[in-house]
Amino acid sequence: MTPPAVRFDAVVKRYGDLTVLDGINFSVGQGEKLAIIGPSGSGKSTLLRVLMTLEPFQEGRISVHGQTFLEGAEIRDDAATRAIRRRIGMVFQHFNLFPHMTALQNVAEAPRRVLKTPKREAHALAAALLTDVGLGDKLDHRPASLSGGQQQRVAIARALAMRPEIMLFDEVTSALDPELVGEVTATIRRIGEERPITMLVVTHQMEFARSFADRVAFFYGGEVHEEGAPDEIFTEPKNERTRQFLRAVLAAR
């Protein structure tokens, strides 16, 4: 059997006395598009951050493609861990672009610095990726001259430039004006359709989650309370807490 792209085994994450991930047991199949929903503070973003090695966790184990990646209470920085980490890309809520660099330079920087890609090749890759996300005419623009949606698309292209096998999207539309949300979700959708990348998407965009994902996971209190096909979760959720959450979110639209 093909191992899952990502597997969490009894992962516990605490901030002092606050347990944010409470013994998570969860896996994501290779090439699967997973939408993670739930109220603020339920552990959604923390799950992505521990996978990306941005946060340590206290107990449990995380595996990537069947290989133990992280275990126990500390983040290793050995060659094997770095090699697996390079297979994972992440796009954040805030764009975190280098303000003094153009869009092209922002996207080309990591391949040049980390992968040691020659400058000409890195710039060609960056130009192709920016064109893919609809910014082929913005190569020489700096972030300050771009809209929030355009900056987020540059950030997506930057993550793709490292050729990840797994992509993490952490509330990437929550900092955008409502009219810019669609251009970013359309970009994520197209990436999922065109590339065999495993994708974990934390989102409050319920319509996007329903139409995009292969599976939806509802997080609450640091646990996976319910998971299933989008139509099951959004039409006939089995868990009362899931129903309460969806009623509240849909009523607020």
N, C-alpha and C positions, 0 to 999 in steps of 0.2 A: 504493500500500500504506500502511496505517496504521503509523506509526512505533511502536516499542516505548515503553512508559511510561518505562522506564529502560534505559540502555545504558552498560556499562562497556567502554572500549576501552583495553587494555594498561595498566591501572591498577596502579601500583606504590606501595606504602606501606612505609616503613622507619622503625624506631626505632633510630637509630644504625646498627650493623652488622646488626641483626635485620630481615629482610625479612618482613613480615606479610602483604602482598598482593603476589603475584609475577606481575605482568603479567596481571591478570584481564581476560578477554574474556567478556562475559556480558550477557544482556539479559532483561528481564521484560516480557511483553506487557501491553497495557492490560486491566485487569480481572482479570489472572491472580492466583491465590493460590499463592505460592511458599513452600515450607518449606525452610529451610536447616539442614542437620544436619552434624555432624562433631565431632571431639574438641576439647577446650579448647585454645585457642591456634592454631586453624587459620585464623583470619581472618574468622570469621563476623560477629562483632559489629563488628569494624573496618570491614567492608564497609558496614554500616548507618551507622556514625559518619561515614565520609567522605562518604556520600551526604547526610547531614543537615548537613554542613559543620561538624561538631564536631571534625574532625581534618583537617589538610591532608594531601596526598599528593604524592609526588615526581614521578611520571611518569604520562602517560596522560590520558584525557578521560572525563568523565561527561556524558551527555545525558539530558534529561527531555523526553518527548514530541517528540523530534526536534530539540530546541534544545540546543546546547552549554551546559551549566550550569557545570561546573568543568573547569579544564584546567591542567596544569602543577603548580607547587609552592606556589601560594598561594591562599587563599580570598578572592575578591573580595567587596566589600560595597557594590556599586552597586545601583541601583534594579532592574535586570533580574534580578540574582541574588536579591535579596530577594523579588521577585515569584514566582520559581520556588520558592524555599525555602518560601514560604507554602502551596504546593500539596502539601507533604510533612508528614505528622505522624509523631511517634515516641512510643512507649511504652517505658519503660525497666524494667530489672529491679527497681530501687528506685523507689518511687512518686513521690518528690520533690514531694509536695503541700505547700502553704503551711499550717503547723500552726495559725496563728491565724485561718484562714479556714474557713468552713463548706464542705461539699461543693458547694453551689450557687455560692458565691463563687469557689471554686477553678476550676470549669468556666467561669464567666462572665468571669473576669479577662482572659484573652487576647483574646476577641472585643472586649471593651470597650477594652483598651489598644492592641491592634495593628490591629484592623479598625475601631475607632471606632464600634462598635455601641452604640446607645443602651442605657442601663441596663435599662429595662423589657424591651426586646427580647432583650438578652443573658441576662437572668434567665429569661425564658420559654424560650429555647433550651436553657439549662442544665438547667432542670427537665424538659424533654422528653427530653433525652439521658440524664439520670440515671434517668428512668423507663424508658427503653429498655434500660438495663443492669441493671434490677432494683433500683434504689435510690430509687424515688420516695418512699419513706417516710424517707429519710435526708438530705433536702435541707439541714436545719439542723444536722446533726451535723458536728463537727470531726474531723479524721483520727484523733486519739488515741482516739476512741470507736468507731472502725470496725475491723473485722477486716482482716487483710492482703488477703484476697480482695476485700473491699469497697473498700479504698483503691485497689487496682489497677483496679477497675472505674470508680472516680472518675477515675483517670488516663486510662483509655481514653475516657471521656466528654469529658474535657478536650481530648484530642487531636482528637476528632471535632468539637468546637465550632468549630474553625478551618476546617471544611469541606474537608479535604484530599482530593486525588485519589489520593494514594499514602500508605499507612500502613506503618510499620516497627515491628515488635514484637521487642524484644531480650531474650530469655530472661525473659519477663514472669511466668513461674510459678516460677522457680528460687528465689526468696526466700520462697515460701509454704509453709505446712504442707501435707502431702500431701492432707488432706481438703478444702483450699480450692482446689486446682488445677482441679478440674472446673468450678467456677463461672466461672472466668476463661476457660478454653478454650471453654466453651459460649458465652460472650459474644463471643469472637473469631469463632467459627463463625457465630453469628447475624449479625454485622456483614457477614461475607463473603457470606452468603446474601441479605441484604436490600439491600446497597448495591453499586453497581458500582465499588468501590474496588480498586485494585491493592494487594496485600498481600505484604510480605516478612516472614516469620516465622522468626526464629532460635529453635530449640527443641530440647530434649532429650526431649520427650514424643513418642516414636516412634508410638504408637497415634494420637495426635492428628494428627501430620504425615501419616500414611497416610490417615486418613479425611477430612481437611480439604483438603489441598493438591491443586491441579491438576498440580503438578510438584514434585519434590524434587531439591535439589542437595546433593551431598555434598562438603564442603570438607575439604582436608587440606594442610597445609604452605603455606597461602596460595594454593592453586589449587583450581579446580573439578575434582575427580577424576572425578566421574560425575554425570549428571543424567538424569532421565526421569520417566515416570509413576510414581506411588506404588507401584502393584503391581509394576512392573518393578524398582524399587530395593529394595523390601522382600522380594520373592519370588525374583527372579533377578538380583541385582546382578552386573555384568560385571567390576568392578574388585576385585581381591583385598583391597585396603585397605578398601574399602567393606564387604566381607564380614566382615573382621576386626572392624571397628567395630560392625557390627550384632550380631555374635555376642556381643561383650563387653557391649554395652548391654542386650541382651535377656536375657543370663545374669544380669545384676545386678538384674533386676526382682524 
